[in-house]
Amino acid sequence: MPQEPGPNIDLPRLRAHHRQMLRIRAFEERAVKALQDGLIRGAIHSSIGQEAVAAGIVSNLRPDDILLSTHRGHGHTLVKGAGAVPMMRELFGRAGGCCDGKGGSMHIADFGVGMLGANGVVAANIPIAAGAAHAIKLQGGDRIVCCIFGDGATNRGPFLEGLNWAKLFQLPVLFVCEDNVYAAMTRTAEMSAGAGPVARAESLGLPSVAVDGNDVLALDEAARDFAARIRGGAGPHFILARTYRLAGHTAADPAAYRPEGEVEERAKADPIAQTRALLAGAGVAESDLDADSTAAEAEMDEALAAARQTDYPALARTFEDVQDVGDPRRDAF
């Protein structure tokens, strides 16, 4: 359950978190519908039900900090500051997308806001984060890296490699495991030995904490504390955010592998509904909360319309931004 609104609650900040979660859900609902309508090719991995992690964690990053995300990274990218229109264009494969339509949903990047990239390979962003953090340490200053990955990543080699390297060199990186119970279509707990991700991180010496990933106040508090420590030179830290995705692994996944009634039960902890209840309980008018929801819906309707009306990139630009390694027929041997 989320924290109760106390006398010192920062209502403007909590409401800002709520607005961000509304934006994320509105964006993803439209992306899923566009995929179902045949307007988007490829896969869409939505984070519906997990929006508090993006809002609570990423809001504690500065514009010059670095973020790395997963194939389920729309929300993280929006909160980091990427525009909804270029993001939607990217999903549509259109000109003017974050990566000019070449990356799609799973590989969104926007260096202008410090979003180093989403990654379609599970756990692949972890060693990249360690590398980025090592570069920052060599450069000096107090920038940090935030690396968000799913629970399935903790059973892959890059998890150990990345955390080990980061701790060995005391790198400025915040690792966040967004534990949504399932690694694709497999319940992660059934494939994980030992005491879990927190114990694994602690075994390498990383200060770690497990947080209710549907409680945006708890996430905000943990991320703010850890980010300040990391900026002060305390090395890498680890947050386990326990949440739940209310949709399937992809937009085409009916999630028939989940027990009957599980989604309905877990939906009672919907982070958006919980945050709205906190705000209403703290005195924010329902009409104001409705207005926030309407604004998010309107913003993402406009982003959807803009993407649909944008042309595909010109064929002549196909090989722009692609590394040229020469003619393999001539240079391979």
Secondary structure by P-SEA (a helix, b strand, c coil): cccccccccaaaaaaaaaaaaaaaaaaaaaaaaaaaaccccccccccccaaaaaaaccccccccbbbbbccccaaaaaaacccaaaaaaaaaccccccccccccccccccccccccccccccccaaaaaaaaaaaaaaaccbbbbbbbbcccccccaaaaaaaaaaaaaccbbbbbbbccccccccccccccccccaaaaaaaacccccccccccaaaaaaaaaaaaaaaaacccbbbbbbbbbbcccccccccccccccaaaaaaacccaaaaaaaaaaaacccaaaaaaaaaaaaaaaaaaaaaaaacccccccccccccccccccccccc
